[in-house]
Every structure is written in structure tokens, then in C-alpha cells.
């Protein structure tokens, strides 16, 4: 049992102050903007909930939000199963384990705009390795800047390249924590591979998978830099995700009111879906 | 067993291809890049790297990035260690709510915060300093550090604390000489993740700096647009940004997988 001890607040105080400074003040600024209209020169006019109403009926917002959800759904549907499959196939001990872990973690440590630039170089139709192979060796016309489908395929493959390793590392951490005795018992019972996976490995990975899915949801739903560097939201508006649209409105057009209202709705959706995932995935624990 | 290892092998090959292309590109001359496709550099050149190591706007980008990333890692760990200890050892008013609130800050899209951050840090006179970026990155790194450290601390039996008090250790002495060494791996993992997320983040770092603290990644975007896409130079700069991460990851290779697994959900 943990001891009740109110002085513990002193230990938490520095964290509280730092995070509050970074989170609460900017959040209040955003809330402040979201209910006002500005014409520059620090002139502000009360707008009430007008921006929120306009936004909720705006087709541009619906389209961007739809693209954001589609992107996240595809990402989760590919990366989670793929990550589990790779983690299951990885060696459990020996020389190759650290080699695998280090090489797999490498993409996650590359600055996000470099990831975008790297995939740009990789996919250029005449100069890039992938672009050249697609166009000239396989004879599939491929140009990300012209074809919306190619642009979508590229940002998805890029994200799979960038983040599947997170799911692999977490699942692997769950797998190595299973004692050998479990496998031996399963072998004696003559359990099939599927049964071993379903009744031993999956339950043991549940906790880490919850973390993996939550992190992948938050980060893919908030993705900005990589996609912006790679496609700039194009061709047309086809890859303009919500975050890209938001930055366009806030920093490009300097429409602070609508951008702030959009930010708050964006944040609220992220919080709500994360909470939903969290509740659904931990629900059975209490039963 | 043997047949199975083909899956990770293919996956690693897939991961290495774009990286190989970036590195290969960095050793090519601009003429060769623009003249068409070649799998290996035909004429090796180190000019791209020479430019980066001799031009101050380039190499200061690296120094700036490393300064604010290190600063952020130190700040995050210093404040996260006592907080994680409090969460793992004591019950106090609002502890669960506070822990969850900390984690929600990881969900805030950086795009949402970019402009208010600029105004906040300009108002307190920290704009274009390394400290500004280091503090801003605390927003998502402190919650993560607390989360990871709390997990590792939970694995240390409470009897250790009690025995130390009976033996007459003061709290600071117990914490630094007994407790910290026993969660060494956890501190390493937390430092790794702080380093990683601060190193790869660009939007906030770019928003909060102009000249004196500009990160390498921002120098790259500027070159990309102003100098009409010097691909070789861009590739060399990109290649160099991979190296610090590769070094850090090598040191914690045996612990990274464990880092998240111990965190509570």
C-alpha cells in the first residue's frame, strides 16, 4: 500500500509549474482568440461562438478532418498487425537481438523534416530509387506531384517506414516478458501456434499494445511536418490533413480566430478518441 | 525458426533502402544527380560535407540543436525524477488526476501551440534562445519522462527506502547514493526518449528561433527553398542528422524495449 503523504506535492511542484507554463498559458491564448475577430494592429472584436458555428458547417473543415481520420485509420490498420507479426518473428536471444533493435529504431530518431526530405529524394520520378524503379523497371507511372493516389500511397508507406518499429519494439518487450514455462505448458497440451498466440502471447502483450495504439493514434492524428515536407498538402488539396490546413489558416492567412477555434476542436477530438481507446482497451481488466 | 527470421530481414531491408539512398546521394556531385539515375555514386565527392563543416550557418545549426536537446534532457530528468518518486511511493490529493492531466499534454498537436508559444516566449524575453526551445519541449518530454521513470521505480521494493531511513540516511543522500543507482537503466531509457523527441521535433523549435538558436533542421528547409534544391548538400545534412541518434541508441540498445513495457497504463 502506498502511504498517504501530502508533502509529496512538493516533489511534483516543479513538474506542475513547468508543464502548466507551457500548457495552460498557450491554451488560454487559443481560447481567447477563438472567440474574437482581428483585423491586425492588435484590434480585436468579440465574436462569441461564431467561429465554432461556421467551422462546424464548413465543407473545407469536414474534408480536412475526413482525410485526417482516413489517414489515421489506414495507419493503425497496417502498423499494428504488421508490428505484431514482425515482433513474433524476431529472435528472442543472441547476437542478432541488439542488431535488430538498433536498426529498427533508427527511423524514429531522424528529424521529421529530414524524413520528409529523404522520402522526397527517394521518390523523385527520374532521380529517386523508388521513382525510377516504378517508372522504368516496373513500368508503373508514378509521380507523387501529379497523382493524388500516388501521393496518398507514398505518405502511408512513409509513415509505415517511420513508425512501425514503435509497435515492434513495444510488442517485443511484451513478448520477452513471457516466462518459458508458459510455452512448455502449451507444448505439453499440444496447443497450436494460433492458440499460443491467442491465449498466451496476445494477453501478455495487451498492456504494451494499449500504449502502442494510443501513441500511434495521437501521433498519426497530429502528423504535420513529414507530410508537409513531402507533399505540401498536394496535389491540389488531396493530402491536406487537418494539421496542415490549420497551419495554413493560422500562419499563412493569419486568420487567428478560425484557426484557434479549429485548434480547440482538434484537441478535443484527440482527447476524446484517446479516452475512448483507453477505456475500451482497459475495460476487461476490471472484470 | 530459420524460415521465420526472413520477416525481420525483409523489414530491415525496407527500412534501410531510403536511408541508403540519402547517403548515396550525399556523395554524388550535383551534376551527377541532375544527369539521371545511378545506383552508386560514379564519382565520389566529399564537397557536400566540406561545405557543411566549413560554413558557420551549417555547423552552428548542429551545435544549436545539440545544445537545446541536451538542455531539455537535463531539465526534464531533474524535475521528473522527484515527481516520479512521489507518484510511485505516495498517495496524495489529486494524484491520479494529475498523472492523467500530464499525459494529455502529449496529445496536444504542436500545430495548435505554435503561435501562442511564439507569443509567450517573446513576452518573457526568451525568444531565439536555446532555453526557450528546451523549455517548450518540456511540454511533451516531462510527461513521458515521469511515465517511464515511475514504471522503473515501481520495480524497486519499498523495503529499500525503509531500510535506508532506519540506517539514518537523509532523504537527499538516500535518493542520490542508493535509489538513483538502482534505477540507472530507467534514467537511461528516459534520457533516450527525451533526447529522441526533442531531436526530431521541428515545428516548435523553428517557431521559437530566428538566428542564434536556429536548429539544423530549420537550416535545411531554408537551404532547400533558397538555393534551388541543392539535393547533394541537403542529403549530406540529412545524413549527419542521423548520426547523433544512432550513437545514443547504441548505448541504450538493451533497455529501449523495456522502457515502455514497464510504464503503467
Interface residues (C-beta under 8 A of the other chain):
Chain A: X2 X3 X4 X5 X6 X8 X9 X11 X12 X14 X15 X16 X18 X19 X21 X22 X23 X25 X26 X27 X29 X30 X85 X86 X88 X89 X90 X91 X96 X98 X100 X101 X102 X103 X104 X105 X106 X107 X108 X109 X110 X111 X112 X113 X114 X117 X118 X119 X121 X122 X126 X127 X128 X129 X130 X132 X136 X161 X164 X165 X168 X169 X170 X172 X173 X174 X176 X177 X207 X208 X210 X211 X214 X218 X221 X222 X224 X225 X229 X243 X246 X247 X250 X251 X256 X259 X263 X266 X267 X270 X271 X274 X278 X282
Chain B: X4 X5 X6 X7 X8 X11 X12 X14 X15 X16 X17 X18 X19 X21 X22 X25 X33 X34 X36 X37 X39 X75 X78 X79 X80 X82 X83 X85 X86 X87 X89 X90 X91 X92 X93 X95 X98 X102 X104 X105 X106 X107 X108 X109 X110 X111 X112 X113 X114 X115 X116 X117 X119 X120 X135 X136 X138 X139 X142 X143 X146 X196 X199 X200 X201 X202 X203 X216 X217 X220 X221 X224 X231 X234 X235 X238 X241 X242 X245 X246 X248 X249 X250 X253 X254 X256 X257 X258 X259 X260 X261 X263 X265
